Amino acid sequence: MVFFRSLIFALLQMVFTPFFSMISILTFPWPPMTRYRVISQWARIMMFLVEKICGVRYRLEGAENIPDAPCIVLSNHQSAWETIAFQVILPPQVWVLKKELLRIPFFGWGLAMTSPIAIDREEGRAALKQLIEQGKDRLDAGFFVIVFPEGTRIAPGKTAPFKIGGAWLATHTGAPVLPIAHNSGYLWGKNAFFKRPGVITVSIGKPVETKGMKPNALNETTETWIRSEMERMGKP
């Protein structure tokens, strides 16, 4: 049953993604916030489909902690699920991502219209400078900035050190950090075809004020909270 439900979802995703990619490209003349509100409807459709077809639902803890003003979101990364779900859970947002993602046919083309901060990790200091400049621009435009400090999807039960970029951006812009932990990887694994039914827990912590903090200290504080929440929530 899981196989057939996952297959139906995958087929519908294959139909809707190119269609929305073309819509995304056509939004090019519009302001970034307007483009986002149109393009993010794709995520709402995917969340509806994965719930109704595959039985993947979520429970939200700490929704009251989401600030009204734009901030930097630091979250663990286990699955493609959170890249979709955050568009439904959180206010308008942009992501810090690898620039090669923008080259993916259809998906990458649509992604480029959402004003992401696409960086080349090999550029080191230049990438951090770009991150700060574009991050400040996106915050000023009213967007939340989503950063997955692990840098890639990490399976449940495994760990990877948090990279400094998100904390660096927060301390250099003065924007607060909103920490988020979840356990999506148990139901929607990394690069996994199968979408297993169940309830994903998403825990949103209290915003961390970053003024006067050093990037390393902020990174450590955020990572400690996220790790402890992941351990607390366990499997769905």
Helices and strands as residue ranges (DSSP letters): H 2-26, H 32-39, H 41-54, E 56-61, G 63-65, E 72-75, H 81-89, E 93-98, G 99-103, H 107-112, E 117-119, G 121-123, H 125-140, E 144-147, H 165-173, E 177-182, G 184-186, E 198-204, H 215-233
